[in-house]
């Protein structure tokens, strides 16, 4: 029986894929993004064990409501591809229930996504956190290359994608950094939209509760002029930028 480490689940609208969705948050993430707003999902040991059947039973409670609302189910985290077998099993069950599926991932562990998992994935919410390798490393402690390779694989499969980019003043907002992502993404197939997500500090209380310093406490949130500039950069490459 397939089990996984689950942080929580929720019913959400508009931010985790189309329509009203059952969103499953898994525990465990290999990256340490400076702006992460869910530090409580970093470690698998902090989650609680659930079987894929138990998750399916929870989804079934909301199946009709989700269908009427034109939604589906999303697996987020943490990082779902840290638990690829469990993610695949849950998606298989969701598809058997007739639900639209979305995978919210950094792509850093994209090589772990099996062909079967991706076959059961209707949409990928792909976080491309930076283009410049040094900036990516500074922001996440990881490497950008695996994400780019995963994006190309999804493109070759014709898998629908919503690309997400977190805009952090002084970190990810450099013209060349944004331009690099825009050029790359414009060359991919099946990218339906690019979401420019302004950095926020809503997760700061979680850091305080865990006794951790919030790394970007002194960084301002981006003003509207900066957000507009970045969205225009993406739009100039023919991308639907939100």
C-alpha positions, 0 to 999 in steps of 0.5 A, a space after each residue: 500500500 502506497 503511503 506518503 508524508 502529508 502536511 495538510 490538505 485544503 479546498 482552494 480557488 484560483 491559486 492552485 490551478 483552474 477552478 475550485 480544487 482539492 489541494 494536497 500539501 506534501 511534506 519535504 523539500 530539497 530547496 531552501 528558498 529565501 522567500 519560502 512561506 511554508 517552512 513547516 513543509 521542509 522536512 518529511 519527518 514533520 508530516 503525518 503518514 497517509 495512504 493513497 486510499 485515505 487521500 482518495 477517500 477525502 477527495 471523494 467527499 468533495 468530488 461533486 462540488 469540485 466537478 460543478 466548480 470546474 476544478 480538480 485536485 492539485 498536489 503541492 508542498 513542500 515538493 511533490 516529486 520528493 515522493 514521486 511514487 505517492 504522488 503518482 498513486 494519488 494522481 491515478 486515483 484522482 483520474 479514476 474519479 474523473 478529476 483534473 490534476 495539477 502538479 505544483 513543482 519547482 522542477 528541481 526533481 523533475 527527473 523523478 517524475 515517471 512517464 506514468 505520473 506525467 500521463 496522469 498530470 493534466 497541468 504542471 504549475 512550474 516554478 522557474 525561480 531564476 534564470 541566472 545560475 548564481 541568482 538561482 543558487 543564492 535564492 534556493 541553494 539549488 541548481 537551475 539546470 534540472 528545472 530547465 531540463 524538466 521544462 523541455 521534457 514537458 514541452 516535448 510531451 505537449 504538457 500544459 504548463 503555468 510558469 510561475 516566477 516569484 519577483 523579489 526586489 534586489 534578488 530576482 528582478 534584474 532585467 537580464 534575469 527576467 529576460 532570460 526566463 522570458 526567452 526560454 519560456 517563449 520557446 516552449 510548447 504548451 505554456 498557457 500563462 506566466 504568473 508573476 508572483 510578487 514577493 510577500 511576507 505572509 509566511 513570517 509568523 511561521 518562521 517565528 513559531 519555528 524559532 527561525 529568522 525570516 531571511 528576507 525580513 528587511 526586503 521590501 515587497 515589489 511596487 506596482 511599477 516593478 510588477 508591471 515592468 516584469 509582466 511587460 517583459 514576459 508579454 513582449 515575448 508573446 506570453 500571457 503574463 498575469 
